[in-house]
Amino acid sequence: MADAGTAVRILRRMAGHGSLNTTHRFLHLDTHKITAAGAALSAHLTAIRAPHPSPTPIAMPR
């Protein structure tokens, strides 16, 4: 459920844990999702930093 985006506080209540630390012990990181998120962030930041091409002039017929 955590991979589906359910908030950790909700998972804590569903599991009946008194502390978020207890819930965190049961969460396991998915390395594929971490790698994909890092790649998406990198691509986003690269696109922001890339120079935007200047518009090409439009030839007007005479």
C-alpha positions in Angstrom: 0.0 0.0 0.0 2.9 2.3 0.6 4.0 1.8 -3.0 0.6 2.8 -4.1 1.0 6.2 -2.3 -0.9 5.5 0.9 0.4 7.9 3.6 2.6 6.3 6.3 0.4 7.8 9.0 -2.6 6.0 7.5 -0.7 2.7 7.3 0.3 3.2 11.0 -3.3 3.5 12.0 -4.4 0.5 9.9 -1.7 -1.6 11.4 -2.5 -0.5 14.9 1.0 0.8 15.6 1.5 3.3 18.3 4.5 4.8 16.7 5.6 5.7 13.1 9.0 4.2 13.9 7.3 0.8 14.2 5.6 1.2 10.9 8.8 2.3 9.2 10.5 -0.9 10.2 8.0 -2.8 8.0 8.4 -0.6 5.0 10.9 -1.9 2.4 12.4 0.3 -0.3 11.8 -0.8 -3.9 15.1 -0.1 -5.6 13.6 -0.1 -9.0 11.1 2.6 -8.0 13.9 4.7 -6.4 16.0 4.4 -9.6 13.1 5.3 -11.8 12.2 8.3 -9.6 15.9 9.5 -9.7 16.0 9.1 -13.5 12.7 11.1 -13.9 14.0 13.9 -11.6 17.3 14.0 -13.5 15.5 14.2 -16.9 13.3 17.0 -15.5 16.2 19.0 -14.2 18.1 18.5 -17.5 15.1 19.8 -19.5 14.9 22.9 -17.3 18.6 23.7 -17.8 18.7 23.0 -21.5 18.8 26.2 -23.6 15.5 26.8 -25.4 16.0 27.0 -29.2 15.3 30.4 -30.6 12.3 30.6 -32.8 12.9 30.3 -36.6 11.9 33.3 -38.6 8.7 32.8 -40.7 9.2 33.6 -44.4 6.4 35.9 -45.5 5.4 35.6 -49.2 5.6 38.8 -51.2 
